[in-house]
Amino acid sequence: MTAETAEKRATPTAATLAKIDAWMQRLADETDRAAQSAELTRYLTTLSRFYTYSARNCILIAVQRPDATRVAGYRAWQALGRQVKKGAKGIAILCPAPITAKTDDGEAITVALHFRTGYVFDVADTEGGDLPEVTVHAVTGARYGALLRQLVGVAERGGLRVRFLHRLPDDANGMSYGDGRIDLCANRPDGNMCKTLIHEIAHERLHGVTERATFTTRQLECQAEAVAYGVCQALAVPCPNTPTYLALYRIDRATLAANLDAIRAGVAALIQEITPTPQGRDAEDIAA
């Protein structure tokens, strides 16, 4: 293969870019619908009621209740339809108690910041209605095991190291670190792991240590998840969880459009690597 032929194959054609743009328009529509769904709205409303930890309070909670998962105050649990169990022991935290004064113009200002002891309770110490969860759809099928092995090969040929672990921090599906390491949760369905691995490969290709320090989380996740979605469209892998994933990160149509150049390049490059273009055929034929 000549250098000219290699460069031609590496450059996506107009038809390939048109396909990618159409996939991104579809993804934007699906993400809009997910963001407006009653399920996601209720889930995000619930999240907003949970206590936001400061670094100091994280230490206090970890020392007193290392197995705590979701904590909130007594009244916050009541607002969520749950009641703290009788006899439950609260977790002591520090709550800001500002001391205010008024200026000559009558404006209230903070003159000192003191802290008082407050208490939160873990979900295990409450009872009542179920908390809302976002539905996670399984992608199953006999062909996904072979595809997953192929994707691992693509990653490893590109210098990445893929590990399958029983569990990841925060019960994540996958993680990458910007230094060539990718970890996948091994107890997910093969189809879900295929999409997750493509997502993490995209992170590693697009987001090294420098980018991860300078890009926003929304930008990082927008690019990686949209690349994974586009590649999965080419491979006929369903992505039922992607619109909700993007909506949870507050990624909308405008954010997708702002990152379209990086998404296009990432999708086109990975399609070529996963399904190398046979002589005489264009990449869009592979992705049809």
SESE-141722 format. One record per residue: x, y, z of N, C-alpha, C in turn; residue in three letters. Coordinates in steps of 0.2 Angstrom, whole numbers, padded with zeros to 4 digits, always signed. Example, Ala and Ser with C-alpha at 12.3 -4.5 7.8 and 13.67 -1.06 7.14 Angstrom:
// residues 2
+0066-0028+0039+0062-0022+0039+0066-0016+0039ALA
+0064-0011+0035+0068-0005+0036+0064+0000+0039SER
This chain:
// residues 288
+0004-0006+0000+0000+0000+0000+0004+0006+0000MET
+0003+0011-0005+0007+0017-0005+0005+0022+0001THR
+0009+0027+0002+0007+0032+0007+0001+0036+0005ALA
+0000+0037-0002-0005+0040-0004-0012+0036-0003GLU
-0012+0030-0004-0017+0026-0003-0019+0025+0004THR
-0014+0025+0009-0015+0025+0016-0019+0031+0018ALA
-0016+0037+0016-0019+0043+0018-0026+0044+0015GLU
-0028+0041+0009-0034+0042+0006-0039+0038+0011LYS
-0037+0032+0013-0041+0028+0017-0042+0031+0024ARG
-0037+0034+0026-0038+0037+0033-0042+0044+0033ALA
-0043+0046+0027-0047+0053+0027-0055+0051+0025THR
-0059+0052+0030-0066+0050+0029-0069+0054+0023PRO
-0073+0051+0019-0076+0054+0013-0082+0058+0015THR
-0084+0062+0010-0090+0066+0012-0096+0062+0014ALA
-0097+0056+0011-0103+0052+0012-0102+0049+0019ALA
-0096+0047+0021-0095+0045+0028-0097+0050+0033THR
-0094+0056+0032-0096+0062+0036-0103+0063+0037LEU
-0107+0063+0031-0114+0064+0031-0118+0059+0035ALA
-0115+0052+0035-0118+0047+0039-0117+0049+0047LYS
-0111+0051+0048-0110+0053+0055-0114+0059+0058ILE
-0115+0064+0053-0119+0069+0055-0126+0067+0056ASP
-0129+0063+0052-0135+0060+0053-0136+0056+0059ALA
-0131+0052+0061-0131+0049+0068-0132+0054+0074TRP
-0128+0059+0073-0127+0064+0078-0134+0068+0079MET
-0137+0069+0073-0144+0072+0074-0149+0068+0077GLN
-0149+0061+0075-0153+0057+0079-0151+0056+0086ARG
-0145+0056+0088-0143+0056+0095-0146+0062+0099LEU
-0145+0068+0095-0148+0074+0099-0155+0074+0100ALA
-0159+0071+0095-0166+0070+0096-0168+0066+0102ASP
-0164+0060+0102-0165+0055+0107-0163+0058+0114GLU
-0158+0062+0114-0156+0065+0121-0161+0070+0123THR
-0164+0074+0119-0169+0079+0120-0175+0075+0124ASP
-0177+0070+0121-0182+0066+0123-0181+0063+0130ARG
-0174+0060+0131-0172+0058+0138-0172+0063+0143ALA
-0170+0069+0141-0169+0075+0146-0176+0077+0148ALA
-0181+0076+0144-0188+0078+0146-0192+0073+0149GLN
-0190+0067+0150-0194+0061+0152-0195+0062+0159SER
-0201+0060+0161-0203+0060+0169-0198+0056+0173ALA
-0195+0050+0170-0191+0046+0174-0185+0050+0176GLU
-0182+0053+0171-0175+0057+0172-0177+0063+0177LEU
-0182+0067+0175-0184+0073+0179-0184+0071+0187THR
-0188+0065+0188-0189+0063+0195-0182+0061+0198ARG
-0178+0058+0194-0171+0055+0197-0167+0061+0198TYR
-0167+0066+0194-0163+0072+0195-0165+0076+0201LEU
-0172+0077+0202-0175+0080+0208-0173+0077+0214THR
-0173+0070+0214-0171+0067+0220-0163+0068+0222THR
-0159+0067+0217-0152+0069+0218-0151+0075+0221LEU
-0155+0080+0219-0153+0087+0221-0155+0088+0229SER
-0158+0083+0232-0160+0083+0239-0155+0080+0243ARG
-0150+0076+0240-0145+0073+0244-0140+0078+0246PHE
-0137+0076+0252-0132+0081+0255-0126+0081+0250TYR
-0123+0087+0249-0117+0088+0245-0111+0088+0250THR
-0107+0083+0249-0101+0083+0254-0096+0088+0253TYR
-0093+0091+0258-0087+0095+0258-0082+0090+0259SER
-0075+0092+0258-0070+0087+0259-0070+0085+0267ALA
-0071+0090+0271-0070+0089+0278-0076+0084+0281ARG
-0082+0086+0278-0088+0082+0280-0087+0074+0277ASN
-0084+0074+0271-0083+0067+0268-0079+0063+0273CYS
-0074+0066+0276-0070+0063+0281-0074+0061+0287ILE
-0078+0066+0290-0082+0064+0295-0087+0058+0294LEU
-0090+0058+0288-0095+0053+0286-0091+0046+0286ILE
-0085+0046+0283-0081+0040+0282-0079+0037+0289ALA
-0077+0041+0293-0075+0039+0300-0081+0036+0304VAL
-0087+0039+0303-0093+0037+0307-0097+0032+0304GLN
-0097+0032+0297-0101+0027+0294-0098+0025+0287ARG
-0093+0021+0287-0089+0020+0281-0093+0017+0275PRO
-0099+0013+0277-0103+0010+0272-0109+0014+0270ASP
-0109+0021+0272-0114+0025+0269-0114+0026+0262ALA
-0120+0026+0259-0120+0027+0251-0124+0034+0250THR
-0130+0035+0252-0133+0041+0251-0136+0044+0258ARG
-0134+0050+0259-0136+0053+0265-0140+0059+0264VAL
-0144+0061+0269-0148+0067+0268-0151+0068+0275ALA
-0153+0074+0276-0156+0076+0283-0163+0073+0284GLY
-0165+0074+0290-0171+0071+0292-0177+0073+0288TYR
-0178+0080+0287-0183+0082+0283-0182+0081+0276ARG
-0176+0081+0273-0175+0079+0266-0178+0072+0265ALA
-0176+0067+0269-0179+0060+0268-0187+0060+0268TRP
-0190+0064+0273-0197+0065+0273-0200+0067+0266GLN
-0196+0072+0263-0198+0075+0257-0198+0070+0251ALA
-0193+0065+0252-0193+0060+0247-0197+0054+0249LEU
-0201+0055+0253-0206+0049+0255-0203+0044+0259GLY
-0198+0045+0263-0195+0040+0267-0194+0043+0274ARG
-0194+0039+0279-0194+0041+0286-0188+0038+0289GLN
-0184+0042+0293-0179+0039+0297-0181+0034+0302VAL
-0178+0028+0303-0181+0023+0307-0180+0025+0315LYS
-0184+0023+0319-0184+0025+0326-0177+0022+0329LYS
-0174+0026+0332-0167+0024+0336-0161+0024+0331GLY
-0162+0027+0325-0156+0027+0320-0152+0033+0323ALA
-0145+0031+0322-0140+0036+0324-0138+0040+0319LYS
-0139+0047+0320-0137+0051+0314-0129+0052+0314GLY
-0127+0054+0308-0120+0055+0306-0119+0063+0307ILE
-0114+0064+0312-0113+0071+0313-0109+0075+0308ALA
-0111+0080+0305-0107+0084+0301-0107+0091+0303ILE
-0103+0095+0299-0102+0102+0301-0106+0106+0296LEU
-0111+0111+0299-0115+0115+0294-0113+0122+0295CYS
-0113+0126+0290-0111+0133+0290-0116+0137+0294PRO
-0114+0141+0298-0119+0146+0302-0116+0153+0301ALA
-0118+0156+0296-0115+0163+0295-0118+0168+0300PRO
-0114+0172+0302-0116+0178+0307-0116+0184+0302ILE
-0122+0187+0302-0123+0193+0297-0124+0199+0301THR
-0123+0205+0297-0125+0211+0300-0127+0215+0294ALA
-0130+0221+0296-0132+0226+0290-0128+0232+0290LYS
-0127+0234+0283-0123+0240+0282-0128+0246+0283THR
-0125+0251+0282-0129+0258+0283-0135+0258+0278ASP
-0134+0255+0273-0139+0255+0268-0144+0249+0269ASP
-0143+0246+0274-0148+0240+0276-0147+0234+0272GLY
-0141+0233+0269-0140+0227+0266-0137+0222+0270GLU
-0139+0216+0270-0136+0211+0275-0130+0208+0272ALA
-0125+0208+0276-0118+0205+0274-0116+0200+0279ILE
-0112+0195+0277-0109+0190+0282-0102+0193+0285THR
-0102+0193+0291-0096+0196+0295-0092+0191+0298VAL
-0095+0185+0298-0091+0179+0301-0094+0173+0299ALA
-0090+0167+0299-0093+0161+0297-0092+0156+0302LEU
-0097+0154+0306-0096+0149+0311-0099+0142+0309HIS
-0098+0137+0312-0100+0130+0310-0104+0127+0316PHE
-0110+0124+0315-0113+0120+0320-0114+0113+0318ARG
-0115+0109+0323-0116+0102+0322-0123+0100+0319THR
-0123+0097+0313-0129+0094+0311-0129+0087+0310GLY
-0134+0084+0308-0135+0077+0307-0138+0075+0301TYR
-0135+0070+0297-0138+0067+0291-0139+0059+0293VAL
-0143+0056+0289-0144+0049+0290-0143+0045+0283PHE
-0140+0039+0283-0139+0035+0277-0146+0032+0275ASP
-0146+0030+0269-0153+0027+0266-0154+0021+0270VAL
-0149+0017+0272-0150+0011+0276-0154+0012+0282ALA
-0154+0018+0285-0157+0020+0291-0164+0023+0290ASP
-0167+0022+0284-0173+0025+0282-0178+0019+0279THR
-0184+0021+0279-0189+0016+0276-0194+0020+0273GLU
-0198+0017+0268-0203+0020+0264-0203+0018+0257GLY
-0205+0023+0253-0205+0022+0246-0198+0021+0243GLY
-0198+0018+0237-0192+0017+0233-0190+0023+0230ASP
-0183+0024+0230-0180+0030+0227-0180+0029+0219LEU
-0181+0034+0216-0181+0033+0208-0174+0031+0206PRO
-0174+0026+0201-0168+0024+0198-0168+0025+0190GLU
-0163+0027+0187-0163+0027+0180-0163+0020+0177VAL
-0167+0018+0172-0167+0012+0169-0161+0011+0165THR
-0157+0005+0166-0152+0003+0162-0154-0003+0158VAL
-0153-0002+0152-0155-0008+0147-0150-0012+0145HIS
-0151-0019+0146-0146-0024+0144-0146-0025+0136ALA
-0140-0025+0133-0139-0027+0126-0136-0034+0126VAL
-0140-0039+0124-0137-0046+0124-0138-0048+0117THR
-0134-0053+0115-0134-0057+0109-0128-0061+0108GLY
-0128-0066+0104-0123-0071+0103-0117-0068+0100ALA
-0118-0063+0096-0112-0060+0092-0108-0055+0096ARG
-0110-0053+0101-0107-0048+0105-0100-0050+0108TYR
-0100-0056+0110-0094-0059+0113-0088-0059+0108GLY
-0089-0061+0102-0084-0060+0097-0082-0053+0095ALA
-0087-0049+0095-0086-0042+0094-0082-0039+0099LEU
-0083-0041+0106-0079-0038+0111-0072-0040+0111LEU
-0071-0046+0109-0064-0049+0108-0060-0045+0102ARG
-0064-0043+0097-0061-0039+0092-0059-0032+0094GLN
-0064-0029+0098-0062-0023+0101-0056-0022+0105LEU
-0056-0028+0109-0050-0028+0114-0044-0028+0110VAL
-0044-0032+0104-0038-0032+0100-0036-0026+0097GLY
-0042-0022+0095-0040-0015+0092-0037-0011+0097VAL
-0040-0011+0103-0037-0007+0109-0029-0009+0110ALA
-0028-0015+0110-0021-0018+0112-0016-0016+0106GLU
-0019-0017+0100-0014-0015+0094-0013-0008+0094ARG
-0017-0004+0097-0016+0003+0098-0012+0005+0104GLY
-0009+0000+0108-0005+0002+0113-0009+0003+0120GLY
-0015+0001+0120-0019+0001+0126-0019-0005+0130LEU
-0020-0005+0136-0021-0011+0140-0028-0012+0143ARG
-0031-0017+0142-0038-0018+0144-0038-0024+0150VAL
-0041-0022+0155-0042-0027+0161-0050-0028+0162ARG
-0052-0034+0164-0059-0035+0166-0059-0036+0173PHE
-0062-0032+0177-0062-0033+0184-0069-0034+0187LEU
-0070-0037+0192-0076-0039+0195-0080-0033+0197HIS
-0077-0028+0199-0081-0022+0201-0076-0016+0201ARG
-0079-0010+0199-0075-0004+0198-0078+0001+0203LEU
-0074+0006+0205-0076+0011+0210-0083+0014+0207PRO
-0087+0016+0212-0094+0019+0211-0098+0015+0206ASP
-0096+0008+0206-0100+0003+0202-0100+0006+0194ASP
-0095+0008+0192-0094+0011+0185-0094+0005+0180ALA
-0096+0006+0174-0096+0001+0169-0089+0001+0166ASN
-0085+0006+0166-0078+0006+0163-0075+0012+0166GLY
-0068+0012+0165-0064+0018+0167-0058+0018+0163MET
-0055+0024+0161-0049+0025+0158-0045+0030+0162SER
-0039+0031+0161-0035+0035+0165-0030+0040+0161TYR
-0031+0040+0155-0027+0045+0151-0020+0042+0150GLY
-0018+0036+0152-0011+0034+0151-0011+0027+0148ASP
-0016+0025+0144-0016+0019+0141-0020+0013+0144GLY
-0022+0014+0151-0026+0009+0154-0033+0010+0154ARG
-0036+0004+0153-0044+0004+0152-0046-0002+0157ILE
-0051-0001+0161-0054-0006+0165-0061-0007+0164ASP
-0063-0013+0163-0070-0014+0162-0073-0018+0167LEU
-0080-0017+0169-0083-0021+0174-0085-0028+0170CYS
-0083-0033+0172-0084-0040+0169-0091-0043+0169ALA
-0095-0040+0174-0101-0044+0175-0107-0040+0171ASN
-0105-0036+0166-0110-0033+0162-0111-0037+0156ARG
-0117-0036+0152-0118-0040+0146-0113-0038+0141PRO
-0112-0043+0137-0106-0042+0131-0108-0036+0127ASP
-0114-0035+0125-0116-0029+0121-0115-0023+0124GLY
-0116-0022+0131-0115-0016+0135-0107-0015+0135ASN
-0104-0020+0136-0096-0020+0137-0093-0017+0130MET
-0096-0019+0125-0094-0017+0118-0094-0009+0118CYS
-0100-0007+0119-0101+0001+0119-0096+0004+0124LYS
-0096+0001+0130-0092+0004+0135-0084+0004+0133THR
-0082-0001+0130-0075-0001+0128-0074+0004+0123LEU
-0078+0005+0118-0077+0010+0113-0077+0017+0116ILE
-0081+0018+0121-0081+0024+0125-0075+0025+0128HIS
-0072+0020+0131-0065+0021+0134-0060+0022+0130GLU
-0060+0018+0124-0055+0019+0119-0055+0026+0116ILE
-0061+0029+0115-0062+0036+0113-0058+0041+0118ALA
-0060+0040+0124-0057+0044+0129-0049+0044+0129HIS
-0046+0038+0128-0039+0037+0128-0036+0040+0122GLU
-0040+0040+0116-0037+0043+0110-0038+0050+0110ARG
-0043+0053+0113-0045+0060+0112-0043+0064+0118LEU
-0042+0060+0124-0041+0064+0130-0035+0061+0135HIS
-0030+0064+0133-0024+0062+0137-0024+0066+0144GLY
-0019+0066+0147-0018+0069+0154-0019+0077+0153VAL
-0017+0080+0148-0017+0087+0147-0025+0089+0146THR
-0028+0085+0141-0035+0087+0140-0039+0086+0146GLU
-0038+0081+0149-0042+0079+0155-0042+0085+0161ARG
-0036+0088+0161-0035+0093+0165-0038+0100+0163ALA
-0039+0101+0156-0041+0107+0154-0048+0107+0151THR
-0051+0101+0149-0058+0101+0146-0062+0100+0152PHE
-0069+0102+0151-0074+0101+0156-0076+0094+0156THR
-0079+0091+0161-0082+0085+0161-0087+0084+0156THR
-0091+0089+0155-0096+0088+0150-0093+0087+0143ARG
-0088+0091+0142-0084+0090+0135-0081+0084+0134GLN
-0078+0081+0140-0075+0074+0139-0080+0069+0138LEU
-0086+0069+0142-0091+0064+0141-0095+0065+0135GLU
-0096+0071+0133-0099+0072+0126-0096+0069+0121CYS
-0089+0070+0120-0085+0067+0115-0085+0060+0115GLN
-0083+0057+0121-0082+0050+0121-0088+0046+0120ALA
-0094+0048+0123-0100+0045+0122-0103+0045+0115GLU
-0102+0051+0112-0105+0052+0105-0101+0048+0100ALA
-0094+0048+0101-0090+0043+0097-0092+0036+0098VAL
-0093+0034+0104-0096+0027+0105-0102+0026+0102ALA
-0107+0031+0102-0113+0030+0099-0113+0029+0091TYR
-0109+0034+0088-0108+0033+0081-0105+0027+0079GLY
-0099+0025+0082-0096+0018+0080-0101+0013+0081VAL
-0105+0013+0086-0110+0007+0087-0115+0007+0082CYS
-0117+0013+0079-0122+0013+0074-0119+0010+0068GLN
-0112+0011+0066-0109+0007+0061-0109+0000+0062ALA
-0108-0002+0068-0108-0009+0070-0114-0013+0071LEU
-0120-0009+0071-0126-0011+0073-0127-0014+0080ALA
-0124-0010+0084-0124-0011+0091-0129-0006+0094VAL
-0135-0009+0097-0140-0004+0100-0136+0000+0106PRO
-0139+0006+0107-0136+0011+0112-0142+0014+0116CYS
-0146+0009+0119-0152+0012+0122-0151+0017+0128PRO
-0145+0016+0131-0143+0020+0137-0140+0027+0136ASN
-0137+0028+0130-0133+0033+0128-0137+0040+0129THR
-0143+0041+0126-0147+0047+0127-0148+0049+0135PRO
-0149+0044+0139-0150+0046+0146-0143+0048+0149THR
-0138+0044+0147-0131+0046+0149-0129+0053+0148TYR
-0130+0055+0142-0129+0062+0140-0133+0067+0144LEU
-0140+0065+0144-0144+0070+0148-0142+0071+0155ALA
-0140+0065+0158-0137+0066+0165-0132+0071+0166LEU
-0128+0071+0161-0122+0076+0161-0124+0083+0158TYR
-0130+0084+0157-0133+0090+0154-0130+0092+0148ARG
-0129+0087+0144-0127+0088+0137-0133+0088+0132ILE
-0133+0094+0128-0139+0095+0124-0136+0096+0117ASP
-0141+0097+0112-0140+0098+0105-0134+0103+0104ARG
-0134+0108+0107-0129+0113+0106-0122+0111+0108ALA
-0121+0107+0114-0115+0104+0116-0112+0099+0111THR
-0117+0095+0108-0115+0090+0103-0112+0094+0097LEU
-0116+0099+0095-0114+0103+0089-0107+0106+0090ALA
-0106+0109+0096-0099+0112+0097-0093+0107+0097ALA
-0095+0101+0098-0089+0096+0098-0089+0091+0092ASN
-0093+0093+0087-0094+0089+0081-0088+0087+0078LEU
-0083+0092+0077-0077+0090+0073-0073+0085+0077ASP
-0072+0085+0083-0069+0080+0087-0073+0073+0086ALA
-0079+0073+0087-0083+0067+0086-0083+0064+0080ILE
-0083+0068+0074-0083+0065+0068-0076+0062+0067ARG
-0070+0065+0069-0064+0062+0068-0063+0056+0072ALA
-0066+0056+0078-0065+0050+0082-0069+0044+0079GLY
-0075+0045+0077-0080+0040+0074-0076+0037+0068VAL
-0074+0041+0063-0071+0039+0057-0065+0035+0058ALA
-0061+0037+0062-0055+0034+0064-0056+0027+0067ALA
-0060+0026+0071-0062+0020+0075-0065+0015+0070LEU
-0070+0018+0066-0073+0013+0061-0068+0010+0056ILE
-0063+0014+0054-0058+0011+0050-0054+0006+0053GLN
-0052+0007+0060-0048+0002+0063-0052-0004+0065GLU
-0059-0004+0067-0063-0009+0069-0065-0014+0063ILE
-0066-0010+0057-0068-0014+0051-0064-0011+0046THR
-0058-0013+0045-0053-0011+0040-0057-0011+0033PRO
-0056-0005+0029-0059-0005+0022-0055-0009+0017THR
-0059-0014+0014-0056-0018+0009-0054-0014+0003PRO
-0050-0017-0001-0047-0013-0007-0053-0012-0011GLN
-0054-0005-0013-0059-0004-0018-0066-0002-0015GLY
-0066-0002-0009-0073+0000-0006-0072+0006-0001ARG
-0077+0010-0001-0077+0016+0004-0079+0015+0010ASP
-0077+0019+0015-0079+0017+0022-0086+0018+0023ALA
-0090+0022+0019-0097+0022+0020-0100+0016+0019GLU
-0098+0012+0014-0101+0005+0013-0100+0001+0018ASP
-0095+0001+0022-0094-0003+0028-0099-0001+0033ILE
-0100+0006+0034-0104+0008+0039-0112+0008+0037ALA
-0113+0006+0031-0120+0006+0029-0125+0001+0033ALA
